[in-house]
Amino acid sequence: MTASTSEGGGQAAGAGAAAPRESVRHLALRALSTAGQSLAQLASALNTAVLAGLLVLWLAVTAVTSVVGVGLLMAPAPLRALHALAGRERERLARRGPEVVAPEPPPTRLRLALADATTHRELRWLVRHSTLGLLLGLLGVLLPVLAVRDTAFPLYWRFLPANTTATSLGVGNAHTWADALAVALLGVGWIAIVLGLTPGMARLQSDPGRRLLAAGPDVDLSLRVAELTATRAAALDAHATELRRIERSLHDGAQNRLVSVAVLIGASRRMVARDPSGADELLERAQSAAEQALAELRTVARGILPPVLADRGLAGALSGLAADCAVPCRIDVDVSARCAASVEATAYFVVAEALTNIAKHSGARHATVTARGSGGRLLLRVEDDGRGGADAESGSGLTGIRRRIAAHDGTLTLTSPPGGPTVLTMDLPCGT
């Protein structure tokens, strides 16, 4: 199913004219934010990459000196350094993405380490991080410097000594304004490289660590058991919270209305003989209270499992949420097959909670909800152009979202720098 809708109220002509400008601005801000995060990730890896290079030299010296026996004595020290550096890299990756679950502590004795699968993976990561990772980290620092240097060249080229190299590539001289503008065009090319290539460079740099430093399924099943225990606890907490919400809704709403109906009907029965008009008025009030109770019961029922999901699917349900959102919201859904009912319900409630938070706290002028189905996974992305600064560790709304997703063994990622934009990304298994 594919759906794309936009809800924003009246002034259709003005909104239609402003939509392209808002879309271009939105895409530009997203590209700048993504490039900035990618550059920060590339630069943050320089510390561990430089240490990885030094550790490679230390291990090489240890291997060479092992021929005469000296290296055998000092082998535990570089092995401990390897494991510590791998742990440091796991912490760095967790700060900028999903957590990298560490395996059981690997051995530091040489004989055991030579047969240990975790140590082998850490050594493979060390070689890649000390070479490709170091190169990508240096590019992450140099590219913005080169972009600023060449783009701003027309502003200061007149003050440079004669025959000074004009470009950051170390070639060419600028003698006229045309030469200076040509250098500025090179700076624009650097900017295009930063915006277009740095996200892929960041993924290329982090992939070896996420793949080689994470605990594999053959390392220790107790880690997976612990993870499933945690997700089961989250599912039970989410279930208990939902039951408390339903109980409060029934107790404070429909139950009180039905009590009022019973009292009014009883009073009207006692009055029907002596005051028929008064009894008729009480019956009208009882009917009104019954109708309100029925409406509240329908609201509670829709809160348990929205019937719109069964009638119109995820695309129609999310379009309904966008129509009811106080902030103009665009929906883009491309899910070729239906997911499990519980997964679609979780996606629906998560998006509903996210849009509620946007309307209440973000100060945003526009929001976008994107849903994609691929490879047996449902990917959801909720983005707004508000003030940012959202904290994933605070607030009952985000806690509830996290529990719902954890119950399905999914992941939640929140990016919300001060000034925005705020991006909430969810990855759920489609189920059967």
Secondary structure, 3 states (H helix, E strand, C coil): CEEEEEECCCCHHHHHHHHHHHHHHHHHHHHHHHHHHHHHHHHHCHHHHHHHHHHHHHHHHHHHHHHHCHHHHHCHHHHHHHHHHHHHHHHHHHHCCCCCCCCCCCCCCHHHHHCCHHHHHHHHHHHHHHHHHHHHHHHHHHHHHHHHHHHCHHHHHHHCCCCCECCCCCCCECCCHHHHHHHHHHHHHHHHHHHHHHHHHHHHHHHHHHHHCCCCCCCCHHHHHHHHHHHHHHHHHHHHHHHHHHHHHHHHHHHHHHHHHHHHHHHHHHHCCCCHHHHHHHHHHHHHHHHHHHHHHHHHHHHHCCHHHHHHHHHHHHHHHHHHCCCCEEEEEECCCCCCHHHHHHHHHHHHHHHHHHHHHHCCCCEEEEEEEECCEEEEEEEECCCCCCCCCCCHHHHHHHHHHHHCCCEEEEECCCCCCEEEEEEEECCC
